[in-house]
């Protein structure tokens, strides 16, 4: 079809687009003295119409064929898998685009965008005022932070205040909250983690955890592994990171879910953000637009996150 468009486009304004008057036109029957001229005009019109319909790319075709280059990411380990899934759909449509999706934690993503080292920062918490200065925030999804325990733990529910006390070190045995008489192993994320930042702000009121024997996990998968390996452990995970060997518990009797996140009944919810800055390349902004569109938001839902709309 590309050859056809080129062919018509080239030939429509060539020598044959205006036909010469043939010899012997004086012998044409009366009433058809302009027949050949009319035929030539009709031929020109047909050629122009065909060229107009087939000689130009539509806007969608132009976009699909002209996108090329690289988009770099850094930031939240929680958001990284979702960025990868959206990225696969994006590069399926634009195969000349290369994505470099690194992690490192939300703080790394914020600093990298401010410094112009990446096109898109990935953040899994609300930004502080000084962090937000000079950059744009694009909410891709909402993340429900779920509390998880070992699958053998009989506990089903914690009050939000009990959860605060566990991470503050004020409650140290499962027996104090209706469980087994065993010490609680508290698992948390590192300071660069957006999940950690959101949890500390929502649950601990901005204070640092103070439980004895705190275990720090680098990534969400490490939290899941630590809880699955120790029957006395408790940890927190983004909604898309549940794994075998662990159990989700309710908070104040409410199970983490899309509906409870949207209606506000579940208390531990945070935004998932793409950040762009003054040095972000235009191609990256096309990616953000794709992520916020219908196809991108369908991927958000398919991966267990709460969509923006």
N, C-alpha and C positions, 0 to 999 in steps of 0.2 A: 504494500500500500504506500510505503514511503517512496518507492520508485515511481508509482503512479502519480503521486502528488508532484514530484519533481518533473516528470515528463509533461504533465499538463501545464504546469507553471511555466516551463521553458518554452513550450511550443505555442501557447495561447497568444503570445505577442509576436510570433515569428511571421515569416513571409506568407504562410497560408492562412493567416487570420483575416486578411483582406484579399478576396479573390479578384483577379483581373477580369475585365469584361472580355468575353470570348469573341472570336471572329464570327461574322455573319449574324450579328445581333439585329441588323436591319431587316432580316428575313423573319423575325419572330412574329407570330400572329398578333393581330391587334388585340389590345386588352391585357397583354402579358409583357409589355415593353420593359417593365421593371422587375421581371421575374428573377433574373440572375442577380440583380442587386439585392432583391429581397432575400434570396438564398444566402448571399454573402453576409448580409447583416445578421440573418438567423444563425449562421455558422459562428459568427463572432460572439453573439450573445450566448450560445451554448458553451463555447469555449470559456468565456468569462465566468459563467455560472459554475462550470465544473471546476475551474481553477479556484474560484472563491470558496467552493464547498470543500475541496480536497487539498488545496495548495497551502493551507496554513494550519499549524498546530493549535488545538484548543488550549485554553489557559491551564487546564488540568494536565494535558499532555506535555506542555512546555515545562511546567513545574516538575513533573515526574522525570523528564529527560535532562533537566538542567541542574538538578541538585547534585553537587559533588563536593567532596572535602572531608574534613575530620571534625568531630565534636568531642571535647574532653570533659570528663566528669570527675569529681572527688567528693567525699563526704560520708554520709550516714550508711553504715552497714545494713541498717534496716531497710533503707530505700534502695540500696544497690540492686537487689534481685528484681524489684519492680521496674527500675530503670532499664535493666537488661531485657525484661519481657517486652516492654514498650519499644525498646530499641530494636528488637528482632522484627517486630511488625513494621517499624519505620524503615529499616533497611531492606525489607522485602519489597517495599514500594520504591525505594531509592537505593539501589545496589551500589552506586558509586560513593555512598557515604560510609565513612569508617567511624565507629564509636570506640572510645577508650574510656571505660567505666571503672574507675578505681574507687576505693573506699577510704578508710582512715578515721571515720567519725565525723559528726556534724561540725565540730570546731574546725577541723581540717578543711571541710567544704567551705565554710564561711570565710576563713582566711585566704583560701585559694582564689575565691571569686574577687575578694577585695584586692588581692595582689595581681589579678589578671593572669594567674597561672593556669586556670581552667575556664572553660566556657560556662559550665553549669555546676553549681554547688548543690549537694544533696543534704537536706537538713530534716531532722525528725523531732523538732521541738519549736516552740515559739522563740523568735529572736528577741534579744535584749535591744533596747533603743539604740545603743551605740553600735551594735552589730548590724542593724538594719539600715544605717545611714549610707546613702549612695548606691544601694542595690535594690533590685526588684524581687519581690516574693511572689511565687506562683504556687498556689495550693493544689497539689495533684490529688491528694487523698487525705483521709483522716485515719489515724491508727489507734486502735483500741489496745491499751497496755493490759495484758491479762496476767493474773497471778497464777503461777503453776507450782504444784508440789509433785512428789513422787506418786506414781500410780497406786501404790499400796497404802498411801496415807489416808486414813478414814475421814479426815477433815473435808467438809464440803463448802464452808462459808467462813468469811472473816468480816468483821466490821472494819470500816476504813480506819477508825481510831486504833483498833487492835493491830492493823497492818502497820500503822505509824509506830506503834510501840515496839513491834518486833524489829523493825529496821533501826529504831533509835536505841535498841538494847534494853528497853524497859521490860519486855517480855522475852524470856530466853528458853522456855520449855513449852512443848506442844500441849502439855497438860493444862497450862494456864488458859488455853483457848478451846478446851474440850477435846484435845487429842491425846495421844500416847504420852507417857511420862518419859520423854526423850528430849535431849537438847536440840534446839533449832539451829540448823546451818543456813545462814543467810547468804544468798548469792546476789551480787550486784554487778553492774557494768562499770567500766572505767570512766574517768571524767570527760573524755572526749566524746562519749556516747550521747546522742540526742535522747535516747530512751532514758538514760540515767538522769539527764537534765530535767526531762519532763516528769519523771517519777519523783525526784527530789523536790521539785516545786509543788506538784499536786499533792503528794502524800506526806512529805516531811516539811512542807512550808518553807522550802528553800534551805533547810539545814542539811548537813552532811550525815550520812548513816553512822551509827555508833554501836552496832551490835557486835558482841564478842565473836572472834573467829571469822570475820567477814571474808568471803571468797570473791575475788574480782575476776570477771570473765571479759575477754577482749571483744568477742562478737556474740550475737544472739544465739548462734549455733552452740557456742561454748556454754551459755547459760542452760540451754536445753540438755546438753550432755551432762553437765554437773548435777542437775536436778534428777535426771534419769538414773544416775549412778549412785545417788545417796538417798535413802528412804526418809531422811530427816531434813532434806533441803527444801528451801522455798526460793523462788526467783521470779523475775518478770520478763515477759516477752512481748514483742509486737504481734499483732493479730495474725500475721502471715507466717509465723515461725513455729507453730505447734508441731510436736514430734512424738514418736512412740516412746512409751515409758514414763510419760508425764501426764498430769491431770490438771485441768483448769478448774479453779474454784470461783465461787461467786463472791462479790463484795457488797455488803449490805443487802444480801439476798438477790442481787441482780447479776445475771450472767452477761459477760461481754459479748456483744453482737452488734451488727450493723444498725438494727432498729434502736437498741438501747443507747448506742452512741449518738444517733441522730436526735432522739427525743430527750437526751440529757440525763436519763436515769442511771446510766453507768458513769461513775465519776472519773475514771482514769483514761482520758482520751487526749490525743495530741495531733497536731497537723503534720503532714508530710509535704515538704516544700522543695521545689526547684528554685534556685537563686540564679539570677543573671546580673551582670554588672556592665559598666561602661565599655569594658574591653571584650565583652562577649561577642562572638562573631554572629552575623545574621543567620547563618545556617542553624545555629543552636536555638535561635528564637523560633524557627520553623518547627524544630523538634518539640519545644515546649507547647506550641500551638497544637501540634498533633496529640500530645499527651493529654491536653485539656479537652480535646474534641471527643466525639462519640466513640470512635474506635479505641482511643487511649483509655477512656473511662470504662469501657467494657472490659478491657484488660485489667484495670484496677479491681473491678468486681470479681472477675474470674480468679484473681489471685488472693481473694479473701480480705481485701481492704474496703474501707467505706468510701464511696465516690464523693466527689465534690458537689454533684447535683443529681 
